[in-house]
């Protein structure tokens, strides 16, 4: 089954209500499993602990709550950087024959994924919707 890996920002955007899980369903038009990495969860918890901005903390908590029962968390304790954990997890899944997308707005991560021929899903502010980037993957 298709896998969609969520990065920290996408989870925060879910918490803010900017994006919804149904937006992924509309975009992909197929069954998929949402996943993230333990490094992403750790990063969100660290941001929440260190950040004095109550709104950001509430959005993180809402995001983590939304994904609690809907997202599989892949253990990546050996890779502490959240972006690296997403990159290597997506490569690993792709190499095992899985269909994998990474949902991120991080330009650097998207660039790395493009080189690895892994399609990305990102949020386009100007259109207020999720978009798929995979043209370069043909």
Secondary structure as the mmCIF struct_conf table of DSSP 4:
data_model
#
loop_
_struct_conf.conf_type_id
_struct_conf.id
_struct_conf.beg_label_comp_id
_struct_conf.beg_label_asym_id
_struct_conf.beg_label_seq_id
_struct_conf.end_label_comp_id
_struct_conf.end_label_asym_id
_struct_conf.end_label_seq_id
STRN STRN1 UNK A 2 UNK A 6
HELX_RH_AL_P HELX_RH_AL_P1 UNK A 8 UNK A 16
TURN_TY1_P TURN_TY1_P1 UNK A 17 UNK A 17
BEND BEND1 UNK A 18 UNK A 19
HELX_RH_AL_P HELX_RH_AL_P2 UNK A 21 UNK A 28
BEND BEND2 UNK A 30 UNK A 30
STRN STRN2 UNK A 32 UNK A 37
HELX_RH_AL_P HELX_RH_AL_P3 UNK A 38 UNK A 50
HELX_RH_AL_P HELX_RH_AL_P4 UNK A 54 UNK A 67
TURN_TY1_P TURN_TY1_P2 UNK A 68 UNK A 70
STRN STRN3 UNK A 71 UNK A 74
TURN_TY1_P TURN_TY1_P3 UNK A 77 UNK A 78
BEND BEND3 UNK A 81 UNK A 81
HELX_RH_AL_P HELX_RH_AL_P5 UNK A 82 UNK A 95
TURN_TY1_P TURN_TY1_P4 UNK A 96 UNK A 97
STRN STRN4 UNK A 100 UNK A 103
HELX_RH_AL_P HELX_RH_AL_P6 UNK A 107 UNK A 115
TURN_TY1_P TURN_TY1_P5 UNK A 116 UNK A 117
STRN STRN5 UNK A 120 UNK A 124
HELX_RH_3T_P HELX_RH_3T_P1 UNK A 125 UNK A 127
TURN_TY1_P TURN_TY1_P6 UNK A 128 UNK A 128
STRN STRN6 UNK A 129 UNK A 133
HELX_RH_3T_P HELX_RH_3T_P2 UNK A 135 UNK A 137
#
